[in-house]
Amino acid sequence: MLLVGLISLNACEKDDSDDMNNSGDDSVNKSVMFSNSSSDYPDGIDTYISANYPGAAVHEVYLRQFADGSVYYEVELTNDVELYFDGEGNYLGMDDDGDDVSSTELPQSVLDYINNNYPDETIVQAEIDMEDGQMVYEVYLSNGMELYFDENGAFISSDDDNEYILESDLPQSIVDYINSNYPDAAIVYAELDYEDGQMEYEVKLDNGMELEFDGNGNLISSDDNHIAIADLPQAIIDYVEQNYPERTIVKAELEYEDGQQMYEITLDNEMELYFDLDGNFLFSEED
């Protein structure tokens, strides 16, 4: 993992470290945060963003320079999407909690490795994601093992902290919650994990929602909870238009706060507004 030094808004530098690769050409020896001025990074980045994310703007840009001299840019947009570009501004990939891939799309070397080393297990889910400047396949097996491979299918590492469980093994309260709140969604996988010694359930749905529950089946949090602005209750749209006529909504999420679900709306001035599920205004926060 990269420990990123966030320094001033105008290309100040700080030595950075990489706990996974702290020596050799893969280590990061410089990390720089720029302002959102396009003069600080290649023009190709703005061109790509304008073409593919017309409703978003650049929030922050980070330059990662490796010990071997290679560089890449990490660009965070106002809609929370993170994009990666090489030193010339060519698009490399994105970080949105991983893009799902089917087992048939995995390199044959990945399948061979799993067949040779885990012949009794099946692939539950596979994702491709950007990690430390390179594309990585993350493969989840039916025994809870997580395997990591590079983009060529070469094995990198494994992690067996979590245990995959069957939907039938989930507490009934979790199943009831999902059926009540996401009646059109199906469970992709469920994990049993331990955080600070406490048992937790993590459930991913086929609509991209990730839910976490405590050992008794009570909802703790939800993740990847972005929703389309067009799907917001009309009452929220009306409230924003009446109270913030000069502002636009740049992000909308369904969050779990203070024991209840609510909408979190972010405006283009970074103001955050909170509404209940019927669209009634609750409170606001200024970031």
N, C-alpha and C positions, 0 to 999 in steps of 0.2 A: 504494500500500500504506500502511496506517496503521501508524505507529510508536507503539505504545501504551505510555504510561507507567503502570506498575502501581504504585500508591501505596497505602499503608496499607489497613487493612480497613474503615475507616469514612469513606467519602466524602471523601477528600482529593483535591485537584484538581491537574492538570498540563496545560499547553498541549501539544497534540499536533499533528503535522504529517502531511500526506498527500502522498506523493511524486507521485501521479498527478494530484491536484487541489490545488495549493498556493495557490490564490487563488479568490475568488468564493464563492458561497453553498454550494458542495458541500464546502468544506473543513471539517475537524473542528477546532473551537477548544477543546474540552474533552473529556476522557475520564476517567471516574471508575469505580473498582472498589469495589463494595459487598461487605459480608459476605453470607452466604446468608440473612440475616434478611429475611423477607417484608415487614417494615415499611419497607424501603428502596426497594421498587419496587411497581408496581400489582398489586392482588390478582388481576387477570385472568391474570397470568403463571402463578401457582401453580395457578389453576383449569385452565388449558390443559394444564399439565404433568401434573397429577393424572389428567386424563381421557385423555391420549394417551401418557403414559410412566409408568404406575403403578409400574414397578419401578425407577425412577430418582429421584434427588434433585438439587436445585440444588447445584452446586459453587461457582460464582462468577457474579456478575452485573456487567456493564459498562454504563455509561451513556455513549452517544456524543451529544454536542451539537454541531450544526452552526452555522456562522456565521449562517445565516438564522433561527436560533432553534429549528429542528426538532430532535427528539431521537429516538433509538431505543435499545432495550435489547438487549444481546447476552448470552444466558444459556448458560453451559456446564453440562451435566449430568454426573453421575457416570459415565455410560456414554459420555462423550466427544462426545455430540451437542451441536451449537451451534444455538440457536434465536434468532430475531430477533423483536422486538415493537416496536410504535410507542410513543409517549409515554403512551398511554392503556392500554397492556397488550394491544393487539390483535395477534394473531399475523401476522407478515409472511412468514416463510420459515425455512429451516434451511440449515445448511452440513454436508453429509455427503459432501464431495468431488464434489458435483454430482449432480443427478437426471437420468438419461438421458431424452431425449425423441426421438420419431421425427421424420423430416423432414416428415411430414404435419402435425405439431403446431406447427411453426415458423410465425411470422407470414409472410404472403405477401411482405411487404417484404424479409424476410431471403432468401427464395428468389429474389426478383427481383434483389437485389443480387448474389447469387452467380452467377446466370445471366448477368447483364450484365458482371460483372468477371472471372469465372472459368468461362467457358462450357465449357471442356474438362475441368473437374474435377467430381468427385462428392463428396457428403457422406459421410464415413466414420462420424462420430459427432456427436451434438449433446447438449448438457447445458444445464440451467438451474440457476443457482447464485446465491447472495447475495454480492455484491462491494461493499464500501464502502457498505452500506446500501441498495443497489438490486438488483433482480433483473436478471440478465444472462444472455443466451444465449451459449454458447461453442460454436462450430461448427468441427469438424475436417474439412478437405478432403483429397482423395487425394494432393495434392502436398505435404502436410505443413503447409500454412498453417492457422493458427488464427485465426478471426474472432470478434469480440465485438460483440454488439448489445444495446441496452437492451430492456426488456420490451415496448416498442412496435414493435420491429424496426428501430430506427434504428442505423446502423453507428457503433461506438465506436472500435475499434482492431483491429490485426492483429498476429500474431506468427508468424514462420516459422523459429524456431530449430530445430524438430525436423523430421525427414523420415520420413514414413510409408513403410513397406516391406511387401512381401508376405510372407505366412507362409513361402512357399517360399524366401525370401531370408534367413531366420533361420539361424544356425548350428545344425547338427543336434543339438548338445548341449542347446540350449534347447528344441527340439521334444521331445527325449527326456525332459528333466526334466519338462516339462508333462504329457506322456503318462503318466509314471510317478507323479507326485504329484497330478495333477488329471485323471484319466482321463475324468471325466464333463463336463469343461468344454471350451469351444471358445474359440479366440482371437478377440477382437473386433477388435483392431487391434494393430499393432506399430510402434514408433518407433525411429529411430536418432538418438541425441543425443550431445552432447559436454559433459562436465563436467570443468572444470579441464584441458582439453586431452585428456582420455581418452574414447575412444568407449564408449558404453553403449547397451544395448538396453532399451527399456521395453515390456512386453507387458501388455495388459489382457485378462482372461478374462471370459466371460459370467456368472460367479458373483460378479463384483465385485472379484476379486483383481487387484492390480497388482504385477507382478514386474519387478525390474531386474537385468540381467546385465551383466558387463563385456564388453569386446570379444572375449574368447575364449569367451564363452558360459557363464561361471561365475556362479551366483546371487550377487547383492550384497545385495539386500534385498527385502522384500515389504511392501505397504501395503494399507490398508483390509482388514485381516486379522481383523476381529472375527468370532467364531463364537458360536453359541448355546450357552448353558451346558448345555442338554440334550444337546448333541453331544459333550461332553467325555468322555474315557474314565472309566469307573466308578471306576478306581483314584484319579483326581484328586478326585472327589467324596468318596470314602471318606477320603482323606488330610485334606482340609479339615475334614470332620465330626469326625474323631478328634483333630486337633491344634488346631483353631480352632472349637470347638463353639459359641461365642458369636458367631461372625462369619458373614457371608454373602458369596457371590461377586457382585461388581457388574459385572465385565467379564472377558472371556476372549478372548485373541488367540493366533494361531499366528505365532510370530516366528522370525527367523533370527538366531541368536547364536553367536559363536565357531565358525563353520563347520558348525553343525547347526541343524535346525529343532527348535523346542520350543514348548510351551504357556506363555504368560505369563498368570497368573491374578491379578486384583486384588481384594482383599477390601475390605469397607466401612470398614476402618480404614486404608486406603491401603497395606497390606502387599502386596507383589508376590511371588508364588510361581512357580517355574519347574519344568517337568516335561518329560521326554522324550516322544516320540510314543507310547510304551507306557503313559504315565501315572506313570512312576517320578519321585519327587522329586529335583531337582537342587540348587537353592539358593533363597535368599529374599533380598529387598531391602526395606528399610523406607524409604518415601518421606518 
